[in-house]
Amino acid sequence: MEQIQLIALRIKDLREITGLTAQEVAEKAGVPIAEYIAYETGTKDFSFSHLFNIAEVLGVDISDLLTGESPKLHGYVLTRAGKGLAFERRRQYHYQHLAYNFKDKKAEPFIVTVDEDEPGTVKQAHSHEGQEFDLVLRGMLRINLGGNELLLREGDSIYYDSALAHAMYAVGGECKFVAVVIK
C-alpha cells in the first residue's frame, strides 16, 4: 500500500477508536470537511500542517500516523546524518523527522528540503497550533507569513506563532532548512 493510503487508514481507525465523527475531527483540526474526507480515504495528499493538527485532535504523536508505531525512546535519541524518518508531503516538500521515535516530545524537529518553485507559483497557506523555528541551511526561502512576505538566506532564521497562516517557497534553486515545530 502507498504511504498516503496507510496514513489515511491509520487516521480513520484512530478516529473510529476515539468515537469522533469525521465532521468533529475536521472542525477541531481546522480542515474543511470535504478535504478531511479526502485525507481519510487516501485520495488527497496531506499538508504537514493538517496532518499535525489531525494527530493533535486524535491525541497521538505524528509518528503514530506516519509509521503506525508509537515512539518508545526516552532520555535521548541520536539521528545520524541522512537517517531521519523520510517522508514527503506534497510533491515539493521532502521531510526527515529527526526525533520520530522519542516519546513525549515537546517539539517536532525536521530537516526540510523544498524543490525550487516555478516563478508565479501560489501555494495554499496553512496554520497549526504551537510555534515554529526555521533555520535556512542552504539556498533561499521565501515565507508568506500572516500576509507578510519574508526572504531568508543561508544562516537566517525565523521564530513564529504557527497559528499565522504560512507558505514556503524555494527561491533560485532547492532550499534546505531545519524546522522545529513546538507544541
FIKEPA-554004 format. One line per field, with one value per residue: residue in three letters; x negated, y negated, z negated of N, C-alpha, C in turn. Coordinates in steps of 0.001 Angstrom, whole numbers. Example, Ala and Ser with C-alpha at 12.3 -4.5 7.8 and 13.67 -1.06 7.14 Angstrom:
2
r = [ala; ser]
nxx = [-13190; -12850]
nyy = [5690; 2250]
nzz = [-7800; -7080]
caxx = [-12300; -13670]
cayy = [4500; 1060]
cazz = [-7800; -7140]
cxx = [-13200; -12900]
cyy = [3300; -30]
czz = [-7800; -7870]
// end
This chain:
183
r = [met; glu; gln; ile; gln; leu; ile; ala; leu; arg; ile; lys; asp; leu; arg; glu; ile; thr; gly; leu; thr; ala; gln; glu; val; ala; glu; lys; ala; gly; val; pro; ile; ala; glu; tyr; ile; ala; tyr; glu; thr; gly; thr; lys; asp; phe; ser; phe; ser; his; leu; phe; asn; ile; ala; glu; val; leu; gly; val; asp; ile; ser; asp; leu; leu; thr; gly; glu; ser; pro; lys; leu; his; gly; tyr; val; leu; thr; arg; ala; gly; lys; gly; leu; ala; phe; glu; arg; arg; arg; gln; tyr; his; tyr; gln; his; leu; ala; tyr; asn; phe; lys; asp; lys; lys; ala; glu; pro; phe; ile; val; thr; val; asp; glu; asp; glu; pro; gly; thr; val; lys; gln; ala; his; ser; his; glu; gly; gln; glu; phe; asp; leu; val; leu; arg; gly; met; leu; arg; ile; asn; leu; gly; gly; asn; glu; leu; leu; leu; arg; glu; gly; asp; ser; ile; tyr; tyr; asp; ser; ala; leu; ala; his; ala; met; tyr; ala; val; gly; gly; glu; cys; lys; phe; val; ala; val; val; ile; lys]
nxx = [-833; -456; -2183; -496; 2029; 1741; 1394; 3865; 5586; 4768; 5551; 8353; 8949; 8026; 9684; 12171; 11755; 11534; 14094; 14977; 16663; 16193; 16739; 16392; 13609; 12570; 13469; 12225; 9567; 9322; 9803; 11413; 14418; 14789; 12196; 10992; 12297; 11287; 8616; 8878; 9775; 7686; 7408; 6300; 3250; 1576; 1222; -1521; -819; 1941; 1865; 395; 2193; 4410; 3328; 2963; 5659; 6582; 5138; 2593; -889; -2541; -4174; -2875; -894; -2468; -4141; -2801; -3533; -4018; -6132; -8962; -11374; -13250; -14970; -17244; -17660; -19541; -20173; -21608; -23307; -21246; -19593; -17082; -13499; -12216; -9873; -7367; -5427; -3310; -4399; -6693; -7934; -10226; -10736; -12641; -12208; -13632; -13464; -11564; -11066; -11169; -9729; -6974; -7536; -8177; -8593; -8810; -11295; -12674; -14414; -13982; -13541; -12974; -11904; -12866; -10658; -8454; -8441; -5862; -4313; -1701; -989; 1172; 1647; 1030; 1888; 1165; 1368; -760; -4244; -6899; -10205; -12512; -15472; -17592; -19600; -20714; -20483; -17706; -14815; -11547; -9043; -5642; -4003; -1403; -410; -2619; -5585; -8614; -12134; -14508; -17903; -20808; -21737; -20006; -17254; -13955; -11401; -8175; -4617; -2723; -69; 315; 1049; -968; -3177; -5713; -8431; -10903; -13544; -15299; -16511; -16946; -16024; -17144; -16294; -16203; -13452; -11603; -8914; -7067; -5118]
nyy = [1191; -2260; -5023; -7225; -6030; -4261; -6038; -7334; -5222; -4737; -7146; -7059; -4700; -5453; -7634; -6377; -4720; -6638; -7538; -9786; -11796; -12215; -14843; -16151; -15787; -17093; -19751; -20367; -20143; -22135; -21781; -21774; -19884; -18332; -18167; -16847; -14350; -13482; -13178; -11135; -9036; -8646; -9862; -12300; -14008; -14868; -18029; -19078; -20629; -20127; -17373; -17326; -18765; -17019; -14763; -15864; -16340; -13702; -12787; -11639; -11036; -12532; -10702; -8286; -8381; -8549; -6253; -4154; -3247; -3856; -6292; -5225; -5690; -7315; -9799; -10203; -10584; -9660; -10784; -9965; -11651; -12108; -10002; -10311; -9855; -9562; -11264; -12401; -15199; -16429; -17163; -18846; -19041; -17595; -15718; -14979; -13480; -14109; -13112; -11102; -8770; -9404; -9504; -11354; -13984; -17497; -19063; -18984; -18100; -18711; -18133; -19900; -19817; -21798; -21782; -23833; -26484; -27241; -30380; -32602; -30680; -29786; -28888; -27191; -28619; -27415; -26667; -25843; -24621; -25919; -26844; -27786; -27233; -28073; -27473; -28371; -26277; -25892; -27601; -29779; -30918; -31852; -33134; -33345; -34804; -35151; -37136; -38721; -38999; -37383; -37053; -34615; -33862; -31681; -30694; -32490; -32820; -32185; -32663; -31881; -32281; -29554; -29619; -31650; -31885; -30208; -29840; -28330; -28947; -27862; -29720; -30496; -27994; -24768; -24563; -24037; -23451; -23641; -22768; -23326; -22368; -23483; -22311]
nzz = [0; 700; -887; -1530; -1536; -3687; -5841; -5711; -6371; -9014; -10213; -9905; -11371; -13952; -14427; -14534; -16755; -18778; -18817; -17564; -15101; -11546; -10866; -13352; -13836; -11607; -12052; -14554; -13808; -12006; -9301; -6181; -5786; -3424; -2461; -4606; -4482; -2040; -2790; -4705; -3148; -1537; 933; 1308; 902; -2135; -3757; -5746; -7954; -8309; -8813; -11178; -12837; -12813; -14078; -16639; -17395; -17461; -19548; -19406; -18666; -15897; -14679; -15081; -13119; -10805; -10844; -12053; -14471; -17919; -19463; -21401; -22689; -25293; -27242; -25345; -21783; -19054; -15880; -12971; -10249; -7475; -8201; -9327; -9760; -6715; -4738; -2464; -1917; 142; 3442; 3630; 1142; -1020; -3797; -6740; -9649; -12693; -15259; -15507; -16960; -19637; -22775; -24091; -23077; -23098; -21034; -17434; -15428; -12200; -9098; -6247; -2812; -85; 3177; 5971; 6673; 9339; 11006; 10009; 8788; 6592; 3363; 1099; -1995; -5298; -8709; -12127; -15508; -18114; -17959; -15703; -14541; -12110; -10306; -7806; -5954; -3434; -353; 590; -1087; -719; -2679; -3112; -5520; -7528; -5825; -5416; -3507; -3552; -3091; -3463; -3822; -3562; -6785; -7993; -10276; -11576; -13957; -14911; -15563; -14940; -14351; -12637; -9286; -6935; -4145; -2203; 16; 2269; 3514; 6412; 6709; 5081; 1619; -1668; -4997; -8615; -10516; -13361; -15090; -17706; -20272]
caxx = [0; -1177; -2287; 697; 3124; 1506; 1680; 5318; 6172; 4482; 6394; 9731; 9007; 7899; 10911; 13240; 11434; 11829; 15535; 15276; 17135; 15308; 17043; 15774; 12159; 12313; 13664; 11194; 8266; 9338; 9750; 12759; 14870; 14542; 10760; 10715; 12773; 10306; 7449; 9200; 9946; 6415; 7498; 5583; 2041; 1730; 267; -2082; -40; 3179; 1518; 21; 3424; 5229; 2688; 3290; 7070; 6737; 4396; 1437; -2089; -2513; -4865; -1859; -251; -3445; -4775; -1943; -4117; -4195; -7512; -9273; -12631; -13260; -16352; -17762; -17640; -20594; -19825; -22770; -23060; -20500; -18913; -15788; -12356; -11954; -8528; -7071; -4093; -3231; -5486; -7887; -8474; -10833; -10994; -13302; -11888; -14878; -13239; -10254; -10870; -11333; -8433; -6526; -8235; -7578; -8853; -8981; -12385; -12760; -15179; -13030; -14098; -11916; -12351; -12675; -9318; -8331; -8010; -4409; -3625; -973; -674; 2150; 1030; 1591; 1532; 1338; 1120; -2141; -5194; -7842; -11513; -13111; -16840; -17988; -20930; -21205; -19524; -16894; -13445; -10587; -7921; -4479; -3650; -360; -278; -3925; -6499; -9964; -13133; -15568; -19073; -21610; -22076; -18897; -16251; -12714; -10615; -6860; -3399; -2279; 1327; 265; 1004; -2287; -3528; -7150; -8839; -12332; -13823; -16592; -17068; -16483; -16290; -17157; -16247; -15776; -12170; -11250; -7551; -6939; -3699]
cayy = [0; -3524; -5696; -8055; -5112; -3755; -7125; -7525; -4119; -4976; -8260; -6581; -3765; -6201; -8433; -5471; -4289; -7749; -7776; -11079; -11758; -12898; -16267; -16648; -15850; -18155; -21050; -20581; -20252; -23300; -21288; -21662; -18500; -17624; -17906; -15816; -13071; -13090; -12691; -9869; -7989; -8500; -10404; -13574; -14043; -15716; -19080; -18767; -21336; -19403; -16094; -17671; -19117; -15810; -13962; -16514; -16078; -12280; -12517; -10783; -11656; -12483; -9461; -7223; -8447; -8324; -4931; -3137; -2850; -4937; -6489; -4453; -6087; -8462; -10133; -10864; -9849; -10118; -10578; -10209; -12436; -11429; -8806; -10603; -9232; -10312; -11232; -13535; -15774; -17190; -16854; -19682; -19044; -16334; -15848; -13958; -13713; -13828; -12515; -10466; -7679; -9899; -9544; -12575; -15158; -18818; -19706; -18073; -18635; -18189; -18739; -20019; -20235; -22271; -21940; -25192; -26785; -27972; -31769; -32779; -29617; -30207; -27745; -27439; -28798; -26563; -27028; -24782; -25094; -25945; -27813; -27142; -27832; -27624; -27940; -28009; -25672; -26054; -28215; -30897; -30546; -32957; -32726; -34206; -34565; -36063; -38257; -39352; -38204; -37480; -36275; -34127; -33313; -30763; -31184; -33255; -32017; -32860; -32001; -32494; -31633; -28721; -29917; -32540; -31101; -30317; -29055; -28474; -28807; -27859; -30759; -30388; -26652; -23995; -25135; -23067; -24158; -22951; -23254; -22758; -22729; -23383; -22073]
cazz = [0; 763; -2181; -1755; -1868; -5040; -6782; -5678; -7128; -10436; -10660; -10021; -12501; -15208; -14605; -14963; -18118; -19697; -18810; -16948; -13718; -10596; -10998; -14579; -13646; -10629; -12707; -15570; -13141; -11125; -7921; -5606; -5863; -2158; -2413; -5599; -3927; -1015; -3522; -5360; -2126; -821; 2287; 1352; 86; -3305; -4085; -7061; -8976; -8573; -9429; -12555; -13557; -12954; -15129; -17915; -17697; -17775; -20774; -19138; -18115; -14435; -14288; -15033; -11809; -9740; -10865; -12646; -15750; -18883; -19907; -22603; -23309; -26194; -27591; -24146; -20527; -18158; -14483; -12115; -9037; -6421; -8709; -9943; -9107; -5483; -4175; -1605; -1973; 1382; 4370; 3495; -208; -1457; -5228; -7549; -11050; -13396; -16586; -15382; -17909; -21003; -23446; -24783; -22558; -23233; -19745; -16294; -14598; -10843; -8015; -5150; -1530; 802; 4561; 6489; 7151; 10603; 10768; 10054; 8053; 5400; 2515; 50; -3307; -6336; -10072; -13111; -16862; -18568; -17418; -14783; -14324; -10852; -10075; -6446; -5844; -2065; 559; 108; -1398; -829; -3520; -3231; -6920; -8001; -4900; -5217; -2692; -4101; -2366; -4341; -3138; -4375; -8114; -8561; -10964; -11950; -15001; -14780; -16017; -13824; -14044; -11468; -8041; -6322; -2958; -1969; 1408; 2552; 4499; 7086; 6547; 3929; 309; -2759; -6271; -9826; -11021; -14656; -15459; -19157; -20608]
cxx = [-873; -1147; -1034; 1870; 2980; 1815; 3190; 6023; 5958; 5368; 7827; 9877; 8952; 9141; 12036; 13011; 11789; 13316; 15924; 15826; 16104; 15500; 16357; 14264; 11810; 12414; 12549; 9816; 8199; 9225; 11180; 13157; 14594; 13065; 10390; 11138; 11796; 9026; 7718; 9391; 8679; 6441; 6802; 4377; 2227; 758; -278; -1238; 1233; 2904; 1164; 1271; 4304; 4654; 3019; 4728; 7274; 5940; 3215; 268; -2006; -3212; -3899; -1190; -1221; -3942; -3867; -2467; -4263; -5659; -7756; -10511; -12442; -14709; -17007; -17550; -18711; -20176; -21039; -22351; -22357; -19679; -17603; -14685; -11978; -10490; -8322; -5632; -4051; -4507; -6766; -8570; -8971; -11269; -11844; -13008; -13089; -14693; -11910; -10007; -11133; -9954; -8195; -7312; -7455; -7767; -9048; -10076; -12485; -13894; -14212; -13782; -12932; -12520; -12063; -11261; -9389; -7911; -6485; -3622; -2945; -587; 369; 1411; 1763; 1168; 1751; 1035; -372; -2949; -6162; -9119; -12064; -14474; -17281; -19430; -21555; -20107; -18820; -15456; -12600; -9405; -6837; -3904; -2633; -212; -1564; -4799; -7927; -10903; -14255; -16668; -19800; -21998; -20988; -17923; -15039; -12006; -9255; -5751; -2831; -803; 1409; 166; -349; -2435; -4984; -7497; -10365; -12579; -15208; -17264; -16496; -16866; -16199; -17182; -15845; -14460; -11893; -9865; -7415; -5462; -3206]
cyy = [-1248; -4212; -6522; -7182; -4582; -4812; -7352; -6452; -4308; -6087; -7781; -5644; -4506; -7050; -7552; -4987; -5380; -8064; -9118; -10872; -12455; -14403; -16865; -16789; -16989; -19530; -21346; -20771; -21451; -22935; -21263; -20180; -17726; -17253; -16803; -14436; -12575; -12577; -11290; -8727; -7804; -9021; -11752; -13478; -15093; -16878; -18705; -19394; -20578; -18055; -16295; -17957; -17897; -14914; -14542; -16207; -14623; -11864; -11581; -11623; -11561; -11220; -8286; -7196; -8091; -6884; -3812; -2633; -4076; -5067; -5778; -4933; -7281; -8682; -10888; -9975; -10482; -9787; -10955; -10960; -11584; -10241; -9106; -9867; -10082; -10156; -12482; -13940; -16737; -16947; -17624; -19621; -17653; -16524; -14689; -14314; -13245; -13189; -11758; -9397; -8089; -10103; -10885; -13821; -16441; -19611; -18623; -18670; -17924; -18852; -18745; -20491; -20595; -22439; -23362; -25362; -27539; -29406; -31871; -31690; -30199; -28947; -28148; -27549; -27934; -27089; -25815; -25367; -25116; -27073; -27056; -27961; -27232; -28280; -27450; -27502; -25921; -26663; -29405; -30435; -31801; -32423; -33791; -33873; -35594; -37289; -39025; -38429; -38459; -36597; -35911; -33512; -32364; -31399; -32010; -32307; -32876; -32007; -32670; -31642; -30875; -28899; -30921; -31662; -31315; -29367; -29358; -28156; -28786; -28829; -30530; -29038; -25978; -24696; -24038; -23829; -23229; -23599; -22553; -23288; -22444; -23287; -23018]
czz = [0; -600; -2499; -2188; -3296; -6102; -6855; -6505; -8627; -10992; -10875; -11227; -13836; -15479; -15123; -16398; -19129; -19769; -18227; -15541; -12828; -10703; -12225; -14422; -12694; -11290; -13701; -14959; -12203; -9653; -7377; -5528; -4570; -2033; -3411; -5075; -2863; -1676; -4070; -4360; -1292; 599; 2433; 437; -1002; -3285; -5457; -8159; -9326; -9241; -10908; -13385; -13800; -14048; -16502; -18337; -18119; -19010; -20591; -18648; -16587; -13913; -14230; -13661; -10691; -9673; -11359; -13970; -16644; -19253; -21233; -23347; -24244; -26628; -26456; -22931; -19647; -16734; -13641; -10855; -7982; -6890; -9433; -9199; -7910; -5086; -3354; -1805; -815; 2187; 4065; 2135; -595; -2911; -5738; -8996; -11865; -14774; -16620; -16441; -19367; -21624; -24146; -24380; -22836; -21938; -18688; -15403; -13239; -10072; -6838; -3909; -624; 2186; 5024; 7017; 8465; 10279; 10912; 9342; 6818; 4633; 1496; -1282; -4328; -7697; -10961; -14474; -17150; -17964; -16519; -14682; -13038; -10692; -8707; -6449; -4479; -1204; -53; -36; -1518; -1627; -3443; -4598; -7383; -7132; -4669; -4390; -3160; -3294; -3325; -3489; -4083; -5695; -8771; -9256; -11275; -12990; -14976; -15373; -14817; -13492; -12890; -10227; -7377; -5138; -2644; -523; 1497; 3697; 5102; 6934; 5315; 2622; -747; -4075; -7399; -10235; -12341; -15020; -16958; -19488; -21676]
// end
